[in-house]
């Protein structure tokens, strides 16, 4: 029986990470920082929280804040099927716990402490 993965794996050089693997390593590092942030605020880790915080952090790195619709649209563009209501509820909970702040413009920003946790270099 033909196994397509065998031919894909044959092209790899042992011990050398491909470009796609580098992206996954960076994402894993980012997820670990978000997990640490959630632990700092006493929250459990969930996929939706990881994705919402990642979207907020990306907006923050670009010097802007983002509303519920913006977060939802960004997640849709990434192919993450979350309902608008789910995103809104996660944002409300993160705001209640102090991870993020809701501005008068109805846009969310990372709390300064949360930003500091996310910008720490991972210890390895």
Secondary structure, 3 states (H helix, E strand, C coil): CCCHHHHHHHCCCCCCCCHHHHHHHHHHHHHHHHHHHHHHCCCCCCHHHHHHHHHHHHHHHCCCCECHHHHHHHHHHCCCCCCHHHHHHHHHHHHHCCCEEECCCCCEEECHHHHHHHHCCCCC
